[in-house]
Amino acid sequence: MLSIRDCLDYCDLTDDEVALIAEHEGIPDVAAAQMACGLVQTPEGTLLLTRFIEELLARAEASGEVDKVTEAQAIYARFVADHPVPH
């Protein structure tokens, strides 16, 4: 049986990335990890995950959550560096 850690390691996702996706979708981290592992395998899925993180970043900026903005920016930078979206 695979653990959530096995899934994240296989997909090269971090706990923080999965937590943001879970927050965006309003689902538990385990479900977000499963969803993200599937999505990150395709360019379209990677683009969708990138948009999820961008939307959370925009919400944090709009609500003035400075700590959340800083955290989301760092997570976004790592995600797009590790999972570039082809144009």
Backbone as CSV, one residue per row, in Angstrom:
resi,resn,N_x,N_y,N_z,CA_x,CA_y,CA_z,C_x,C_y,C_z
1,MET,0.843,-1.171,0.000,0.000,0.000,0.000,0.895,1.244,0.000
2,LEU,0.598,2.171,-0.874,1.368,3.407,-0.960,0.916,4.400,0.100
3,SER,1.874,5.077,0.651,1.560,6.140,1.607,1.444,7.462,0.854
4,ILE,0.958,8.477,1.521,0.894,9.799,0.910,2.306,10.286,0.574
5,ARG,3.270,9.941,1.403,4.666,10.327,1.151,5.168,9.677,-0.132
6,ASP,4.847,8.395,-0.358,5.244,7.712,-1.591,4.653,8.417,-2.805
7,CYS,3.403,8.792,-2.687,2.711,9.473,-3.784,3.370,10.823,-4.074
8,LEU,3.652,11.590,-3.035,4.265,12.904,-3.217,5.668,12.778,-3.789
9,ASP,6.422,11.804,-3.309,7.778,11.606,-3.828,7.743,11.197,-5.298
10,TYR,6.816,10.338,-5.662,6.682,9.893,-7.046,6.357,11.062,-7.977
11,CYS,5.490,11.951,-7.537,5.053,13.073,-8.369,5.930,14.305,-8.218
12,ASP,6.885,14.246,-7.307,7.763,15.380,-7.035,6.962,16.605,-6.592
13,LEU,6.035,16.370,-5.669,5.251,17.447,-5.077,5.642,17.601,-3.617
14,THR,5.519,18.806,-3.116,5.816,19.046,-1.705,4.528,19.039,-0.890
15,ASP,4.694,18.882,0.405,3.545,18.971,1.308,2.852,20.323,1.169
16,ASP,3.650,21.384,1.025,3.089,22.737,0.906,2.273,22.893,-0.367
17,GLU,2.769,22.330,-1.474,2.021,22.415,-2.733,0.677,21.700,-2.590
18,VAL,0.713,20.520,-2.012,-0.511,19.753,-1.821,-1.464,20.481,-0.873
19,ALA,-0.928,21.099,0.164,-1.777,21.840,1.105,-2.494,22.992,0.406
20,LEU,-1.790,23.694,-0.496,-2.444,24.791,-1.231,-3.526,24.257,-2.160
21,ILE,-3.254,23.144,-2.809,-4.243,22.546,-3.707,-5.458,22.092,-2.895
22,ALA,-5.215,21.492,-1.736,-6.307,21.066,-0.861,-7.138,22.265,-0.420
23,GLU,-6.459,23.352,-0.074,-7.171,24.567,0.333,-8.003,25.115,-0.822
24,HIS,-7.429,25.160,-2.008,-8.138,25.682,-3.178,-9.397,24.870,-3.474
25,GLU,-9.260,23.550,-3.392,-10.368,22.674,-3.748,-11.293,22.358,-2.579
26,GLY,-10.871,22.705,-1.348,-11.685,22.411,-0.186,-11.792,20.920,0.095
27,ILE,-10.674,20.216,-0.109,-10.645,18.765,0.092,-9.486,18.411,1.027
28,PRO,-9.503,17.207,1.607,-8.396,16.789,2.472,-7.089,16.666,1.690
29,ASP,-5.981,16.780,2.408,-4.668,16.690,1.778,-4.470,15.384,1.011
30,VAL,-4.965,14.275,1.546,-4.801,12.982,0.884,-5.484,12.994,-0.479
31,ALA,-6.686,13.530,-0.535,-7.411,13.608,-1.809,-6.707,14.573,-2.765
32,ALA,-6.197,15.674,-2.233,-5.471,16.634,-3.070,-4.207,16.007,-3.634
33,ALA,-3.519,15.201,-2.837,-2.307,14.531,-3.314,-2.633,13.576,-4.455
34,GLN,-3.688,12.821,-4.310,-4.091,11.898,-5.370,-4.446,12.654,-6.642
35,MET,-5.228,13.707,-6.493,-5.628,14.510,-7.641,-4.410,15.135,-8.314
36,ALA,-3.545,15.746,-7.516,-2.381,16.440,-8.055,-1.416,15.483,-8.739
37,CYS,-1.253,14.281,-8.182,-0.355,13.303,-8.805,-0.818,12.955,-10.213
38,GLY,-2.104,12.866,-10.399,-2.624,12.605,-11.736,-2.477,13.813,-12.648
39,LEU,-2.811,14.990,-12.137,-2.772,16.195,-12.962,-1.366,16.587,-13.380
40,VAL,-0.402,16.406,-12.512,0.963,16.859,-12.800,1.616,16.015,-13.911
41,GLN,0.964,14.947,-14.310,1.514,14.082,-15.357,1.254,14.615,-16.769
42,THR,0.398,15.632,-16.902,0.089,16.176,-18.227,0.318,17.685,-18.236
43,PRO,0.622,18.249,-19.410,0.776,19.709,-19.486,-0.501,20.448,-19.077
44,GLU,-1.650,19.928,-19.464,-2.919,20.570,-19.114,-3.153,20.533,-17.610
45,GLY,-2.835,19.407,-16.992,-2.989,19.277,-15.552,-2.030,20.175,-14.790
46,THR,-0.799,20.257,-15.284,0.188,21.136,-14.657,-0.268,22.582,-14.744
47,LEU,-0.811,22.966,-15.879,-1.336,24.323,-16.042,-2.484,24.575,-15.063
48,LEU,-3.358,23.601,-14.885,-4.473,23.746,-13.962,-3.961,23.908,-12.525
49,LEU,-2.996,23.110,-12.123,-2.431,23.237,-10.779,-1.753,24.587,-10.591
50,THR,-1.086,25.063,-11.630,-0.459,26.386,-11.576,-1.519,27.458,-11.346
51,ARG,-2.628,27.335,-12.041,-3.722,28.302,-11.872,-4.324,28.244,-10.476
52,PHE,-4.428,27.042,-9.913,-4.938,26.925,-8.538,-4.070,27.757,-7.592
53,ILE,-2.758,27.586,-7.718,-1.834,28.301,-6.832,-1.909,29.802,-7.093
54,GLU,-1.998,30.206,-8.359,-2.121,31.629,-8.693,-3.392,32.232,-8.089
55,GLU,-4.491,31.485,-8.139,-5.751,31.980,-7.587,-5.668,32.164,-6.072
56,LEU,-5.037,31.215,-5.386,-4.874,31.355,-3.937,-3.962,32.521,-3.606
57,LEU,-2.937,32.728,-4.404,-2.037,33.862,-4.209,-2.805,35.171,-4.387
58,ALA,-3.624,35.245,-5.407,-4.423,36.451,-5.655,-5.405,36.709,-4.513
59,ARG,-6.034,35.650,-3.996,-6.957,35.806,-2.873,-6.239,36.327,-1.637
60,ALA,-5.054,35.784,-1.385,-4.275,36.229,-0.218,-3.864,37.684,-0.363
61,GLU,-3.464,38.075,-1.586,-3.098,39.474,-1.830,-4.305,40.385,-1.626
62,ALA,-5.455,39.983,-2.148,-6.663,40.799,-2.052,-7.129,40.972,-0.610
63,SER,-6.901,39.956,0.202,-7.348,40.043,1.591,-6.264,40.568,2.534
64,GLY,-5.102,40.902,1.972,-4.042,41.491,2.774,-3.326,40.524,3.700
65,GLU,-3.371,39.248,3.384,-2.699,38.228,4.200,-1.225,38.146,3.797
66,VAL,-0.415,39.014,4.367,0.980,39.156,3.968,1.754,37.849,4.130
67,ASP,1.583,37.166,5.251,2.303,35.902,5.473,1.895,34.847,4.446
68,LYS,0.605,34.790,4.161,0.103,33.826,3.180,0.628,34.157,1.780
69,VAL,0.710,35.428,1.447,1.247,35.845,0.147,2.696,35.388,0.022
70,THR,3.498,35.643,1.030,4.908,35.252,0.999,5.044,33.742,0.841
71,GLU,4.260,33.008,1.606,4.291,31.542,1.535,3.864,31.061,0.146
72,ALA,2.770,31.588,-0.369,2.250,31.159,-1.667,3.204,31.522,-2.802
73,GLN,3.862,32.653,-2.699,4.835,33.034,-3.729,5.990,32.036,-3.782
74,ALA,6.472,31.627,-2.632,7.574,30.662,-2.586,7.130,29.304,-3.140
75,ILE,5.940,28.881,-2.775,5.414,27.608,-3.273,5.201,27.681,-4.774
76,TYR,4.667,28.792,-5.248,4.452,28.988,-6.683,5.779,28.932,-7.445
77,ALA,6.779,29.623,-6.944,8.085,29.653,-7.618,8.675,28.254,-7.722
78,ARG,8.590,27.492,-6.645,9.133,26.136,-6.686,8.341,25.265,-7.652
79,PHE,7.012,25.379,-7.603,6.173,24.540,-8.456,6.463,24.792,-9.936
80,VAL,6.505,26.052,-10.348,6.725,26.331,-11.778,8.159,25.995,-12.192
81,ALA,9.106,26.064,-11.265,10.483,25.664,-11.587,10.564,24.146,-11.789
82,ASP,9.863,23.401,-10.954,9.895,21.944,-11.038,8.966,21.378,-12.102
83,HIS,7.914,22.113,-12.413,6.893,21.628,-13.350,6.569,22.726,-14.361
84,PRO,7.498,23.041,-15.256,7.243,24.117,-16.219,6.074,23.777,-17.150
85,VAL,5.319,24.785,-17.471,4.187,24.629,-18.370,4.631,25.019,-19.775
86,PRO,4.525,24.090,-20.727,4.904,24.462,-22.098,3.933,25.471,-22.684
87,HIS,4.472,26.401,-23.445,3.623,27.430,-24.044,3.395,27.154,-25.501
